[in-house]
Amino acid sequence: MKNHPRPNLWRRLSQLLFLAIFLVLFLRTDYQGQDQLSGAVNLLFRIDPLVALAASLATRSVILLALPAVFLLLSCLLLGRWFCGWACPMGTLLDAARPLTGGKGITLPSTLPRIRYALLVLVLVGALFGLPLVGFFDPFAILVRGLTMAIYPAFAMAIESLFTFTYQHGPAWLNLVSEPVYQFLRDAVLPFEQKLFTLALPALLMLLTLFGLEFLQRRFFCRYLCPLGALLGLAARLAPWRISNRQPNCQACGQCNTLCRTGAIDLQSQVNGERCILCLDCLSQCPKGQFVFGRTAKQPILLAEGLSRRAFVGSSLAGISLPFMLAVRPFKRHPEPGLIRPPGALSEAQFLGRCVRCGECMQVCIGNALHPALTEAGIEGLFTPRLIPRIGYCEYNCTLCGQVCPTGAIQRLPASTKQTTVIGRAFIDRNRCLPFAKGVPCIVCEELCPTPQKAIGFREVSVQNEFGQTVRLKQPYVIDDLCIGCGICENKCPLPGRSAIRVTSAGESRRQQDQSKDGYN
């Protein structure tokens, strides 16, 4: 029987289409010149059933923003893991990178696929008991975070440098060609402003590790580590539409076993439905045309081994015990004062439970103010967004971070509400502030304060400057009831290095009781 390459062609076209959609949505997760973003830029996470389930378990509530994930899960109940083979951007990129590995791999234990089920149990049980792990294992979170924090900023910087060099040193005829190209890239591809992020290297290494594993075996992550794939595989157990082998004429040549990108076909040419991603390679490459896709497949689907009872209990105990082990750190009761969350962030426990560490809020932030946390919120807060005012400030009229958050960890606030939401308080370091420390006039912080009634006031005093001269100047002070902690004062303070006016999370609106100000001001 002849091979049928057409199914493969349709799959590749589907992969390219969904990858293009993903990239367009990714690029649109940026300031577009308007206060409101158009398009569902967070759609990828909203259709992710692993994110929906983990966030719902962590917060003991239904995440309405993630309801589209139900449709993906239902489709897998009918068709199996079609999404992994036809639509997943991570899978598509892994397939594209495979030729770079030389196409070879090593033989691994047949029980290794159980790891992804252990990770699935760990993620879900951990979420239930207060340990948010989904952002560290979900393929979309790893992909978007790596692109946002490392690859996209590096790409934008390289493009800017290339065209700047061409403009300054290239011949006139070259500029006639390059400038329209650059303008197109500025409008359609490059970010509104160049952004740089802390923890860019760890985010990049995490993503590159998944591609490096391709040297061990094709789609290593999908086969052995992806908890989302494990969840969709469980749904695939019930799928009536599947690929199967018409046994009578099969010669068990093993070609399909070698060809299968997820190891879904065993040496007897039987198809494992939980591993099969419907790539259709077996349909197009089988020399006898033995494989069929349909509801009326003659052979029953072969189910995966699943977790042993011991592995299930071990994963569950890890998910239960780790949150309590992390909760005993000595400074848990006194949050890090420099941990400033975006406006609209839920209470810390709810925020950590819902946040998937995707980095979309950081990418869309106009002022490059949001950056991934390291240990400021504990290990469980790694890669969650925090505002670093010395790098960037929270734009007074901006509500973009709440618009792109896929789980509601950052609430979508009207501009009027956001402008009165307190994310911290500023305090003045009199040992560094010029009017206090050196008797030098400076009113930058007051001039730039965006609140209608300035949150920074002045006291006019006569002081001796560093040259022994008596001068009349204004010494600033912070009006706590008016300060919202946007950080523009700290960001624009003209002193090099550490600012003379700094913002802490003291007094943030999301807390029922204000933190102690530790004697500041």
C-alpha positions in Angstrom: 0.0 0.0 0.0 1.3 3.5 -0.8 2.4 6.0 1.8 0.1 9.0 2.4 2.2 12.1 3.0 -0.8 14.5 2.9 -1.7 14.0 6.7 1.9 15.1 7.5 1.5 18.2 5.3 -1.7 19.2 7.1 -0.1 18.7 10.5 2.9 20.8 9.6 0.7 23.6 8.2 -1.3 23.4 11.4 1.9 23.7 13.5 3.1 26.7 11.5 -0.3 28.4 11.8 -0.5 28.0 15.6 3.1 29.0 16.0 2.4 32.2 14.0 -0.7 32.9 16.2 1.4 32.4 19.3 4.1 34.8 18.0 1.6 37.4 17.0 -0.1 37.3 20.4 3.4 37.4 22.1 4.4 40.5 20.1 1.0 42.1 20.9 1.7 41.8 24.6 3.2 45.2 24.6 2.1 48.8 24.8 0.3 49.6 21.5 -0.1 53.4 22.0 -3.5 52.9 23.8 -4.5 52.3 27.3 -6.5 49.2 26.4 -5.0 46.2 24.6 -6.9 44.6 21.8 -6.9 40.8 21.3 -6.6 37.9 23.8 -2.8 38.2 24.3 -3.1 35.8 27.3 -5.1 33.1 25.3 -2.3 30.5 25.5 -2.5 30.3 29.3 -6.3 30.5 29.3 -6.6 27.3 27.3 -4.0 25.5 29.5 -6.0 23.0 31.7 -2.9 22.4 33.9 -2.8 26.1 34.8 -6.5 26.2 35.3 -6.6 23.2 37.6 -3.5 24.2 39.6 -4.6 27.8 40.1 -8.1 26.6 41.1 -6.8 24.1 43.6 -4.4 26.7 45.1 -7.1 29.4 45.6 -10.0 27.0 46.3 -12.0 28.8 43.6 -12.9 28.5 39.9 -10.7 30.7 37.7 -13.2 32.1 35.3 -10.5 33.5 33.0 -9.3 29.9 32.5 -12.7 28.4 31.4 -11.5 28.1 27.8 -9.2 25.3 29.1 -12.3 23.1 29.5 -12.8 23.1 25.7 -9.2 21.9 25.1 -9.7 19.1 27.7 -13.0 18.1 26.1 -11.4 17.9 22.7 -8.7 15.6 24.0 -11.4 13.4 25.5 -12.6 12.9 21.9 -9.4 13.0 19.8 -6.6 12.3 22.2 -3.4 14.4 22.6 -4.0 16.2 19.3 -2.9 19.6 20.7 0.6 18.3 21.5 1.2 17.3 17.9 -0.8 19.9 16.0 -0.8 23.1 18.0 1.6 23.3 20.9 4.2 26.0 20.2 6.7 24.3 22.5 6.3 21.0 20.6 6.6 22.8 17.3 9.9 24.5 18.3 11.3 21.2 19.6 10.5 19.6 16.3 12.2 22.4 14.5 15.3 22.1 16.6 15.5 18.3 16.3 17.7 18.4 13.0 20.3 20.4 14.9 20.9 17.4 17.2 21.9 15.1 14.3 18.7 13.1 14.7 20.2 10.6 17.1 19.4 9.6 20.6 20.1 7.1 23.4 18.1 4.2 24.7 16.4 5.1 28.0 14.4 3.0 30.5 10.9 2.2 29.4 9.5 3.4 32.8 10.9 6.9 32.4 7.5 8.3 31.1 6.1 7.8 34.6 8.1 10.9 35.7 5.6 13.2 34.0 2.8 11.6 36.0 4.8 12.0 39.2 5.3 15.7 38.3 1.6 16.1 37.6 0.7 14.7 41.0 3.4 16.9 42.6 2.1 20.1 40.9 -1.6 19.5 41.7 -1.1 18.2 45.3 1.4 21.0 45.9 -1.0 23.6 44.6 -3.7 22.2 46.9 -1.4 22.6 50.0 0.0 25.9 49.1 3.1 25.2 47.0 2.7 26.8 43.5 4.9 24.8 41.2 3.0 25.0 37.9 5.1 27.9 36.6 8.2 25.8 36.9 7.0 22.8 34.8 4.2 24.1 32.5 5.7 24.3 29.0 3.9 27.6 28.1 5.2 29.3 31.2 8.8 28.1 30.5 8.6 29.2 26.9 7.0 32.6 27.4 9.2 33.4 30.4 12.4 32.6 28.4 11.2 34.6 25.4 10.1 37.6 27.5 13.1 37.9 29.8 16.0 36.9 27.6 15.5 36.1 23.9 13.2 38.9 22.9 15.2 41.7 24.6 18.4 40.3 23.1 16.8 40.1 19.7 15.5 43.7 20.0 18.9 45.0 21.1 20.7 43.2 18.2 18.2 44.6 15.6 18.6 48.1 17.0 22.4 47.9 17.0 22.5 46.5 13.5 20.3 49.2 12.0 22.0 52.0 14.0 25.4 50.9 12.7 24.0 50.7 9.2 22.5 54.2 9.4 25.7 55.8 10.8 28.2 54.0 8.7 26.5 52.6 5.7 26.3 54.1 2.2 23.3 56.2 1.3 21.8 53.6 -1.1 21.8 51.0 1.7 19.9 53.4 4.0 17.3 53.8 1.4 16.6 50.1 1.7 17.3 49.6 5.4 15.2 52.5 6.8 11.8 51.2 5.5 12.7 47.7 6.8 13.6 49.2 10.2 10.4 51.1 10.3 8.4 48.0 9.6 10.2 46.2 12.4 9.6 49.1 14.8 5.9 49.0 14.0 5.3 45.2 13.9 8.1 43.4 15.8 10.2 45.4 18.1 9.0 46.4 21.6 7.7 49.9 22.4 10.8 50.4 24.6 13.9 48.3 25.1 13.5 46.2 28.3 16.1 44.4 30.3 15.3 41.9 33.1 16.9 40.5 36.2 17.1 36.7 36.2 17.1 36.7 32.4 19.9 34.1 32.4 18.1 31.5 34.7 15.0 31.9 32.6 17.0 31.4 29.4 18.9 28.4 30.8 15.6 26.7 31.9 14.3 27.0 28.3 17.5 26.0 26.6 17.7 22.9 28.9 14.5 21.6 27.2 16.1 22.0 23.8 19.3 20.4 25.0 17.4 17.3 26.1 16.6 16.7 22.4 20.2 15.4 22.1 19.1 12.5 24.4 15.9 11.6 22.7 13.3 13.2 20.4 10.7 15.3 22.2 12.4 14.3 25.5 10.4 16.9 27.5 7.1 15.8 25.9 7.8 12.1 26.6 9.1 12.2 30.1 8.7 15.6 31.9 5.6 17.5 30.6 2.8 17.5 33.3 0.5 19.1 30.8 1.1 16.3 28.4 0.4 13.8 31.2 -2.9 15.5 32.0 -4.0 15.5 28.3 -2.8 11.9 28.1 -5.1 10.9 30.9 -8.0 12.5 29.0 -6.9 10.6 25.9 -7.6 7.3 27.6 -11.3 7.8 26.9 -10.9 9.1 23.3 -13.0 7.2 20.8 -11.1 8.6 17.9 -7.5 7.2 17.8 -4.7 5.7 15.7 -4.5 1.9 15.7 -2.7 -0.8 13.8 -4.6 -3.3 11.6 -2.8 -6.3 12.8 -3.4 -9.1 10.3 -1.0 -7.8 7.6 1.5 -6.2 9.9 5.0 -7.7 9.6 6.3 -5.9 12.8 9.2 -4.4 10.8 9.8 -1.9 13.6 10.0 1.1 11.3 7.1 2.8 13.1 8.7 2.2 16.5 11.9 3.9 15.3 10.0 6.8 13.6 7.5 7.7 16.4 8.6 11.0 18.0 7.0 10.3 21.4 7.7 6.5 21.7 4.0 5.7 21.5 4.5 2.6 19.3 6.0 -0.5 20.9 8.0 -3.2 19.2 4.8 -5.1 18.4 3.6 -2.0 16.5 0.9 -1.3 19.1 -0.1 2.3 19.8 -0.1 3.7 23.3 -2.9 6.3 23.3 -1.6 8.3 26.2 1.7 9.0 24.5 0.4 9.3 20.9 0.2 13.0 19.8 -1.4 12.2 16.4 1.6 13.4 14.4 0.4 10.8 11.8 4.0 9.9 10.9 3.0 6.2 11.2 0.1 6.7 8.7 2.4 8.3 6.1 5.5 6.2 6.5 4.2 2.6 7.1 5.2 0.6 4.0 2.1 -1.6 4.4 -0.3 1.2 5.3 -1.3 -0.7 8.5 -2.2 2.4 10.6 -5.6 4.0 10.5 -7.2 6.9 12.4 -10.9 6.7 13.2 -13.6 5.7 15.7 -13.9 2.2 14.2 -10.3 1.1 14.8 -10.3 -2.6 15.2 -7.6 -2.8 18.0 -8.3 -1.4 21.5 -6.1 1.4 22.6 -3.1 0.5 24.7 -3.0 2.4 27.9 0.1 3.7 29.6 1.6 2.0 32.7 0.8 5.0 34.9 2.3 5.5 38.3 2.9 2.8 40.8 1.2 3.1 44.1 4.6 3.9 45.8 5.4 6.6 43.3 2.0 8.1 43.6 2.2 8.2 47.4 5.8 9.6 47.2 4.8 12.4 44.9 1.7 13.2 47.0 3.8 13.3 50.2 6.3 15.6 48.5 3.5 18.0 47.5 2.1 17.9 51.0 5.3 18.3 53.0 7.2 20.8 50.9 4.8 23.7 51.6 5.2 23.2 55.4 9.0 22.9 55.1 9.1 26.2 53.2 6.7 27.9 55.7 9.1 27.6 58.6 11.6 30.1 57.4 12.3 32.7 60.1 11.3 35.9 58.2 8.0 34.5 57.0 6.0 36.8 59.4 7.9 39.9 58.3 7.7 40.2 54.5 10.6 41.7 52.6 10.0 45.5 52.5 11.4 45.6 49.0 8.8 43.2 47.7 6.5 45.5 45.9 3.8 43.8 44.0 2.0 45.3 40.9 -1.2 47.3 41.5 -4.2 44.9 41.6 -2.2 42.0 43.0 -4.2 39.7 45.3 -3.2 39.0 48.8 0.2 37.3 48.9 -1.1 33.7 49.4 -3.7 34.1 46.7 -1.2 35.8 44.4 1.4 33.1 44.7 -1.3 30.5 44.1 -2.6 32.0 40.9 0.6 33.4 39.4 2.0 31.1 36.8 5.3 33.0 36.4 4.7 33.6 32.7 6.2 37.1 32.6 3.5 38.6 30.5 3.0 41.4 33.1 6.7 42.2 32.9 6.7 42.3 29.1 3.8 44.6 28.9 5.0 47.0 31.6 5.7 50.3 30.0 8.4 51.5 32.3 10.3 48.1 32.6 9.4 48.4 36.3 8.3 44.7 36.9 11.0 42.1 37.3 11.1 38.5 38.5 11.6 38.0 42.2 14.5 35.8 43.4 14.1 35.0 47.1 12.2 38.1 48.3 9.0 36.1 48.6 10.7 32.8 49.5 11.6 30.0 47.1 7.9 29.7 46.2 7.9 33.2 44.9 10.7 32.7 42.4 10.0 34.4 39.1 6.9 36.2 40.4 6.7 39.9 39.5 8.0 42.6 41.7 8.4 46.3 41.1 12.0 47.7 41.3 11.6 51.5 41.3 15.2 52.2 40.7 15.0 50.4 37.3 11.5 51.6 36.3 8.3 53.1 37.9 4.6 52.3 37.7 3.0 54.6 35.1 0.2 56.5 36.8 -2.4 55.9 34.0 -1.3 52.4 33.0 -3.4 49.2 33.8 -1.8 46.9 31.3 -0.4 44.3 33.7 -3.9 43.5 35.0 -5.2 43.2 31.4 -2.7 40.5 30.4 -2.6 38.4 33.6 -4.2 35.1 32.5 -5.3 33.9 35.9 -6.4 37.1 37.7 -3.4 37.0 40.1 -3.2 40.7 39.1 -6.8 42.0 38.9 -7.9 44.1 36.0 -8.5 47.6 37.6 -10.2 50.6 36.1 -7.7 53.5 35.8 -9.5 55.5 38.5 -9.2 52.6 40.9 -5.6 51.8 40.0 -4.6 55.5 40.6 -5.7 55.2 44.2 -4.3 51.7 44.8 -1.4 51.8 47.2 1.4 49.4 46.4 3.9 50.9 48.8 5.1 54.1 50.6 8.1 56.3 49.9 10.6 57.4 52.6 13.4 59.8 52.5 17.0 58.9 53.4 18.2 62.2 55.0 21.8 61.0 54.9 21.7 61.0 51.1 19.0 63.5 50.1 20.8 66.6 48.8 18.8 69.3 50.7 19.4 67.4 54.0 22.9 66.0 53.5 24.7 68.7 51.5 22.4 71.8 51.7 21.9 71.6 47.9 18.5 72.6 46.4 16.6 69.7 44.8 12.9 69.3 44.2 12.9 66.6 41.5 10.8 64.1 43.5 8.1 66.6 44.1 8.0 67.9 40.5 7.5 64.4 39.1 5.0 63.0 41.7 1.9 62.1 39.6 -0.9 62.2 42.2 -3.3 65.1 41.8 -2.4 66.4 45.3 1.3 66.0 45.6 2.4 63.2 47.9 5.6 65.1 48.6 5.6 68.4 50.5 8.3 70.9 51.5 9.6 72.6 54.6 11.5 75.8 53.9 14.6 76.1 56.1 17.9 77.9 56.4 20.9 75.5 56.5 24.6 75.6 56.1 25.8 73.9 52.9 29.1 71.9 52.6 31.0 75.2 51.8 29.9 76.8 55.1 27.4 79.1 53.4 23.9 79.7 54.8 21.3 79.0 52.1 17.5 79.0 52.1 16.0 75.8 50.5 13.2 73.3 50.6 13.5 70.0 52.4 11.1 67.4 51.2 8.9 65.1 53.2 6.4 62.3 52.2 2.7 62.7 52.9 1.9 59.1 53.7 -1.9 59.4 53.1 -1.3 60.6 49.5 1.6 58.4 48.5 0.7 55.3 46.3 4.2 53.9 46.0 4.5 54.3 42.2 8.2 54.7 42.5 8.8 57.6 40.1 10.5 59.6 42.8 13.0 56.8 43.4 13.5 56.2 39.7 14.2 59.9 38.9 16.2 60.8 41.9 19.4 62.4 40.4 21.8 60.8 42.9 23.9 58.0 41.4 23.6 54.5 42.9 21.1 54.2 45.7 18.3 56.7 45.6 17.8 59.2 48.4 14.0 58.5 48.3 13.0 54.9 48.3 9.8 52.9 48.2 8.9 49.9 50.4 5.8 47.8 50.4 4.7 49.3 53.7 1.0 50.4 53.7 0.0 48.5 50.5 -3.7 48.4 49.9 -3.9 44.6 49.6 -2.9 44.1 53.3 -5.5 44.4 56.0 -2.9 45.9 58.3 -0.1 48.2 57.3 3.4 47.0 57.8 5.6 48.8 60.3 7.6 51.6 58.8 10.6 50.8 60.9 11.0 54.4 62.0 11.4 55.8 58.4 10.4 59.5 58.1 
